[in-house]
Amino acid sequence: MYTSLDRFRIKDGKEELTREWFAYLSDNLDAANATMPAEGSHIESWFLNHEADGWYGYVFVIYDSDEHSQQVFEQSDSPLDLKHAAYMKACIDYSDYTEMKPAAALGDYSVFADRG
């Protein structure tokens, strides 16, 4: 099981586009959720926060495997995934990206073990 909280800077001038991106995900929740089983993705929660030095996005995820999830997403021909990837490329400053692993993970992760 892979769990992380990632923090990334929003490119200058892309704040409104980021709000559009997050609204797009929210407005297309059924389609977004439909892509998740193939990715082995259980939870993806996206956040936008204004901090002292600019805007940052955060994403909290629980996946079966980060590598598998990324591979399926990158190879997807789903219109939602393609648009999601385009928003990511346009908005995220990958030179200021931090992946945080939990120091402790509490809870019953077995609920994610078999969705079959």
PyRosetta script that sets phi, psi and omega in degrees:
from pyrosetta import init, pose_from_sequence

init()
pose = pose_from_sequence("MYTSLDRFRIKDGKEELTREWFAYLSDNLDAANATMPAEGSHIESWFLNHEADGWYGYVFVIYDSDEHSQQVFEQSDSPLDLKHAAYMKACIDYSDYTEMKPAAALGDYSVFADRG")
pose.set_psi(1, 133.7)
pose.set_omega(1, -178.5)
pose.set_phi(2, -113.7)
pose.set_psi(2, 127.0)
pose.set_omega(2, 178.0)
pose.set_phi(3, -130.6)
pose.set_psi(3, 134.7)
pose.set_omega(3, 174.7)
pose.set_phi(4, -154.6)
pose.set_psi(4, 159.4)
pose.set_omega(4, 169.2)
pose.set_phi(5, -122.6)
pose.set_psi(5, 113.4)
pose.set_omega(5, -177.2)
pose.set_phi(6, -104.4)
pose.set_psi(6, 140.6)
pose.set_omega(6, 178.7)
pose.set_phi(7, -119.8)
pose.set_psi(7, 133.0)
pose.set_omega(7, -179.3)
pose.set_phi(8, -143.2)
pose.set_psi(8, 142.6)
pose.set_omega(8, 177.1)
pose.set_phi(9, -75.3)
pose.set_psi(9, 141.1)
pose.set_omega(9, 172.3)
pose.set_phi(10, -87.2)
pose.set_psi(10, 131.1)
pose.set_omega(10, 179.2)
pose.set_phi(11, -56.5)
pose.set_psi(11, 142.2)
pose.set_omega(11, 177.4)
pose.set_phi(12, -55.2)
pose.set_psi(12, 134.6)
pose.set_omega(12, 179.3)
pose.set_phi(13, 82.6)
pose.set_psi(13, -1.0)
pose.set_omega(13, -177.1)
pose.set_phi(14, -107.2)
pose.set_psi(14, 14.8)
pose.set_omega(14, -177.1)
pose.set_phi(15, -63.6)
pose.set_psi(15, -45.9)
pose.set_omega(15, 180.0)
pose.set_phi(16, -66.6)
pose.set_psi(16, -38.5)
pose.set_omega(16, 177.1)
pose.set_phi(17, -64.4)
pose.set_psi(17, -36.1)
pose.set_omega(17, 177.4)
pose.set_phi(18, -65.5)
pose.set_psi(18, -41.7)
pose.set_omega(18, 176.4)
pose.set_phi(19, -61.7)
pose.set_psi(19, -39.6)
pose.set_omega(19, 176.6)
pose.set_phi(20, -61.6)
pose.set_psi(20, -44.6)
pose.set_omega(20, 179.6)
pose.set_phi(21, -58.4)
pose.set_psi(21, -51.1)
pose.set_omega(21, -177.8)
pose.set_phi(22, -66.1)
pose.set_psi(22, -36.3)
pose.set_omega(22, 175.7)
pose.set_phi(23, -64.7)
pose.set_psi(23, -39.2)
pose.set_omega(23, 177.7)
pose.set_phi(24, -59.7)
pose.set_psi(24, -45.0)
pose.set_omega(24, 178.2)
pose.set_phi(25, -62.5)
pose.set_psi(25, -45.5)
pose.set_omega(25, 179.9)
pose.set_phi(26, -64.0)
pose.set_psi(26, -40.9)
pose.set_omega(26, -178.4)
pose.set_phi(27, -71.8)
pose.set_psi(27, -18.7)
pose.set_omega(27, -178.8)
pose.set_phi(28, -119.0)
pose.set_psi(28, 40.4)
pose.set_omega(28, -173.9)
pose.set_phi(29, -58.7)
pose.set_psi(29, -42.3)
pose.set_omega(29, -179.9)
pose.set_phi(30, -62.3)
pose.set_psi(30, -44.4)
pose.set_omega(30, 178.9)
pose.set_phi(31, -66.0)
pose.set_psi(31, -40.5)
pose.set_omega(31, 179.0)
pose.set_phi(32, -64.0)
pose.set_psi(32, -46.2)
pose.set_omega(32, 179.6)
pose.set_phi(33, -64.0)
pose.set_psi(33, -30.7)
pose.set_omega(33, 180.0)
pose.set_phi(34, -66.9)
pose.set_psi(34, -26.4)
pose.set_omega(34, 179.7)
pose.set_phi(35, -80.6)
pose.set_psi(35, -17.6)
pose.set_omega(35, -169.8)
pose.set_phi(36, -70.8)
pose.set_psi(36, -39.8)
pose.set_omega(36, -179.3)
pose.set_phi(37, -57.4)
pose.set_psi(37, -42.7)
pose.set_omega(37, 179.8)
pose.set_phi(38, -62.9)
pose.set_psi(38, -29.4)
pose.set_omega(38, 179.7)
pose.set_phi(39, -82.1)
pose.set_psi(39, -10.4)
pose.set_omega(39, -173.0)
pose.set_phi(40, 68.6)
pose.set_psi(40, 29.9)
pose.set_omega(40, -176.9)
pose.set_phi(41, -99.1)
pose.set_psi(41, 126.9)
pose.set_omega(41, -179.2)
pose.set_phi(42, -102.3)
pose.set_psi(42, -41.6)
pose.set_omega(42, -177.5)
pose.set_phi(43, -139.0)
pose.set_psi(43, 133.9)
pose.set_omega(43, 169.1)
pose.set_phi(44, -141.4)
pose.set_psi(44, 111.7)
pose.set_omega(44, 178.7)
pose.set_phi(45, -120.9)
pose.set_psi(45, 124.7)
pose.set_omega(45, -175.1)
pose.set_phi(46, -107.2)
pose.set_psi(46, 140.6)
pose.set_omega(46, -177.7)
pose.set_phi(47, -134.9)
pose.set_psi(47, 150.8)
pose.set_omega(47, 175.4)
pose.set_phi(48, -127.4)
pose.set_psi(48, 130.7)
pose.set_omega(48, -175.3)
pose.set_phi(49, -141.6)
pose.set_psi(49, 132.7)
pose.set_omega(49, 174.1)
pose.set_phi(50, -89.0)
pose.set_psi(50, 125.2)
pose.set_omega(50, -179.2)
pose.set_phi(51, -119.4)
pose.set_psi(51, 175.8)
pose.set_omega(51, -173.5)
pose.set_phi(52, -55.5)
pose.set_psi(52, -34.8)
pose.set_omega(52, -176.3)
pose.set_phi(53, -107.5)
pose.set_psi(53, 15.5)
pose.set_omega(53, 175.7)
pose.set_phi(54, 138.5)
pose.set_psi(54, -167.3)
pose.set_omega(54, -179.4)
pose.set_phi(55, -93.0)
pose.set_psi(55, 139.8)
pose.set_omega(55, 177.9)
pose.set_phi(56, -131.8)
pose.set_psi(56, 146.6)
pose.set_omega(56, 170.7)
pose.set_phi(57, -107.8)
pose.set_psi(57, 153.7)
pose.set_omega(57, 175.5)
pose.set_phi(58, -132.8)
pose.set_psi(58, 146.4)
pose.set_omega(58, 172.2)
pose.set_phi(59, -137.1)
pose.set_psi(59, 127.1)
pose.set_omega(59, 175.6)
pose.set_phi(60, -103.1)
pose.set_psi(60, 127.9)
pose.set_omega(60, -176.7)
pose.set_phi(61, -132.9)
pose.set_psi(61, 150.2)
pose.set_omega(61, 165.9)
pose.set_phi(62, -131.4)
pose.set_psi(62, 115.9)
pose.set_omega(62, -179.8)
pose.set_phi(63, -124.5)
pose.set_psi(63, 158.0)
pose.set_omega(63, 169.5)
pose.set_phi(64, -64.2)
pose.set_psi(64, -44.4)
pose.set_omega(64, -178.5)
pose.set_phi(65, -151.4)
pose.set_psi(65, 127.9)
pose.set_omega(65, 178.7)
pose.set_phi(66, -63.4)
pose.set_psi(66, -43.4)
pose.set_omega(66, -177.7)
pose.set_phi(67, -61.2)
pose.set_psi(67, -45.5)
pose.set_omega(67, -179.7)
pose.set_phi(68, -64.9)
pose.set_psi(68, -45.3)
pose.set_omega(68, -179.4)
pose.set_phi(69, -59.0)
pose.set_psi(69, -46.5)
pose.set_omega(69, 179.3)
pose.set_phi(70, -62.7)
pose.set_psi(70, -43.2)
pose.set_omega(70, -178.2)
pose.set_phi(71, -62.6)
pose.set_psi(71, -45.9)
pose.set_omega(71, -179.8)
pose.set_phi(72, -64.3)
pose.set_psi(72, -43.5)
pose.set_omega(72, 179.2)
pose.set_phi(73, -61.3)
pose.set_psi(73, -46.8)
pose.set_omega(73, -177.6)
pose.set_phi(74, -65.9)
pose.set_psi(74, -27.6)
pose.set_omega(74, -178.9)
pose.set_phi(75, -96.0)
pose.set_psi(75, -2.5)
pose.set_omega(75, -175.3)
pose.set_phi(76, -67.4)
pose.set_psi(76, 143.2)
pose.set_omega(76, 172.5)
pose.set_phi(77, -110.0)
pose.set_psi(77, 13.6)
pose.set_omega(77, 175.8)
pose.set_phi(78, -63.4)
pose.set_psi(78, 130.2)
pose.set_omega(78, 177.5)
pose.set_phi(79, -55.3)
pose.set_psi(79, -37.4)
pose.set_omega(79, 178.7)
pose.set_phi(80, -65.1)
pose.set_psi(80, -46.9)
pose.set_omega(80, 179.7)
pose.set_phi(81, -63.0)
pose.set_psi(81, -39.0)
pose.set_omega(81, 179.5)
pose.set_phi(82, -63.8)
pose.set_psi(82, -43.1)
pose.set_omega(82, 179.1)
pose.set_phi(83, -69.5)
pose.set_psi(83, -40.0)
pose.set_omega(83, 177.1)
pose.set_phi(84, -58.7)
pose.set_psi(84, -45.4)
pose.set_omega(84, 179.2)
pose.set_phi(85, -63.9)
pose.set_psi(85, -38.8)
pose.set_omega(85, 178.9)
pose.set_phi(86, -65.9)
pose.set_psi(86, -42.0)
pose.set_omega(86, 175.6)
pose.set_phi(87, -60.5)
pose.set_psi(87, -44.6)
pose.set_omega(87, -179.6)
pose.set_phi(88, -58.1)
pose.set_psi(88, -47.6)
pose.set_omega(88, -178.8)
pose.set_phi(89, -62.1)
pose.set_psi(89, -39.2)
pose.set_omega(89, -177.5)
pose.set_phi(90, -74.0)
pose.set_psi(90, -30.6)
pose.set_omega(90, -169.2)
pose.set_phi(91, -105.7)
pose.set_psi(91, -30.7)
pose.set_omega(91, -171.8)
pose.set_phi(92, -89.5)
pose.set_psi(92, 129.6)
pose.set_omega(92, 171.2)
pose.set_phi(93, -89.4)
pose.set_psi(93, 96.2)
pose.set_omega(93, -175.1)
pose.set_phi(94, -69.9)
pose.set_psi(94, -10.3)
pose.set_omega(94, 175.7)
pose.set_phi(95, -76.1)
pose.set_psi(95, -12.1)
pose.set_omega(95, 178.4)
pose.set_phi(96, -127.9)
pose.set_psi(96, 69.4)
pose.set_omega(96, -174.8)
pose.set_phi(97, -130.4)
pose.set_psi(97, 128.2)
pose.set_omega(97, -179.5)
pose.set_phi(98, -126.7)
pose.set_psi(98, 128.2)
pose.set_omega(98, 174.9)
pose.set_phi(99, -101.3)
pose.set_psi(99, 120.4)
pose.set_omega(99, -179.2)
pose.set_phi(100, -109.0)
pose.set_psi(100, 129.6)
pose.set_omega(100, 177.0)
pose.set_phi(101, -98.5)
pose.set_psi(101, 146.7)
pose.set_omega(101, -178.8)
pose.set_phi(102, -66.8)
pose.set_psi(102, 138.4)
pose.set_omega(102, 172.1)
pose.set_phi(103, -76.5)
pose.set_psi(103, -27.9)
pose.set_omega(103, 175.2)
pose.set_phi(104, -150.7)
pose.set_psi(104, 138.1)
pose.set_omega(104, 178.4)
pose.set_phi(105, -125.0)
pose.set_psi(105, 106.9)
pose.set_omega(105, -178.5)
pose.set_phi(106, -96.8)
pose.set_psi(106, 155.7)
pose.set_omega(106, 176.9)
pose.set_phi(107, 117.6)
pose.set_psi(107, 173.0)
pose.set_omega(107, -177.2)
pose.set_phi(108, -96.3)
pose.set_psi(108, 91.1)
pose.set_omega(108, -179.4)
pose.set_phi(109, -70.8)
pose.set_psi(109, -11.7)
pose.set_omega(109, -179.8)
pose.set_phi(110, -64.9)
pose.set_psi(110, -20.3)
pose.set_omega(110, 178.8)
pose.set_phi(111, -63.8)
pose.set_psi(111, -17.8)
pose.set_omega(111, 179.6)
pose.set_phi(112, -95.7)
pose.set_psi(112, -4.8)
pose.set_omega(112, -170.1)
pose.set_phi(113, -65.0)
pose.set_psi(113, -42.9)
pose.set_omega(113, -175.7)
pose.set_phi(114, -141.8)
pose.set_psi(114, 109.8)
pose.set_omega(114, 177.9)
pose.set_phi(115, -101.8)
pose.set_psi(115, 10.1)
pose.set_omega(115, -169.4)
pose.set_phi(116, -75.2)
pose.dump_pdb("model.pdb")
